[in-house]
């Protein structure tokens, strides 16, 4: 899509005036004097999330043990609220566990290796926790990850080639786990094409949605993956350590969870406390332990915002504001050694911009000193996420002006290149 931008501040303010989502910003705790560009790592707190959390505390204070009467199916309720974001059936989604635990759960359920088909196909650019879990699962089955984990390697260290993934779908591959959006380069993979190719070869496939959910619309009724997992603290702004999400395609409801726990037992017999597990035949059957309501409640508030606004409008602004950022990078920063390391096509770009520079780490420190919050990823990436719900075009303009000042005057030289514990 062709967009026309201008390099002056007045134009940025004009875009903000025309922004149909501008009022939503007031529902988030945007800190005065700070520009927050790290919502792809941890989303800002919202007043809606706060209200939902405080309401849950009130329920606990007033009801005590009686709260279970009204909240027994709360993880499923949140799953139902999540369903429109990925266009899945509500019973296929449950809010539970963490990203890593949910990978273990899905793989331990669906990975059934045989002598001839025992490999798990992954890529070499995904977030490492996915690989740790996959290696662990094949080891539990008695295999060596060096043999049983098949890795599709990126040709350039930035992007994954879909054709290479499909070519790697050999007869010895049993299951695949891939990211929908790459955490570093913001590339969006073609889930429909890859999933179709996997199923044509009798291979099960799952998707890591951590950098996709809340950033891009998805259609799971069309894509038809076997499973998916995601966190809720990035674009969904449910808070640090918030409870994650799990999708299990209804065609697998008959499968027994690889990690059984009492909260996955059938409703009808759960409190009979039998020692024989009776699986609840929907996504809630993949829960393990009692749900953490206080770590879930903020998600209810933010999901209400998402469903009020709709993913199409969120994506429309996200594409526009990230395109504006890339335009300003080209116009104002390229001459200082900055470059865009993410795909530029709308269909291939996630919710953040991957700004590359040889001094990326020290530039990140200089930005933080100027009260602009980005994040850094090795080796040379400054991730910048102007979030549709709470960032403005004027903030993007100020960000680029600040980067130009840092580069022109070499202000990054004031900072050490030694990595801190959290980058």
Secondary structure by P-SEA (a helix, b strand, c coil): cbbbbbccaaaaaaaaaaccccccccccccccccccccccccccccaaaaaaaaaaaaaaacccccccccccaaaaaaaaaaccccccccccccccccaaaaaaaaaaaccccccccbbbbbcccccaaaaaaaaaaaaaacccccccbbbbcccccccccaaaaaaaccccccbbbbbccccccccccaaaaaaaaaaaacbbbbbbcccccccbbbbccccccccbbbbccccccccccccbbbbbcccccccccccccccccccccccccccbbbbcccccccccccccccccaaaaaaaaaaaaacaaaaaaaaaaaaaaaaaaaaacccccccccccccccccccccccccccaaaaaaaaaaaacbbbbbccccccccccccccccaaaaaaaaaaaaaaaaacccccccccccccc
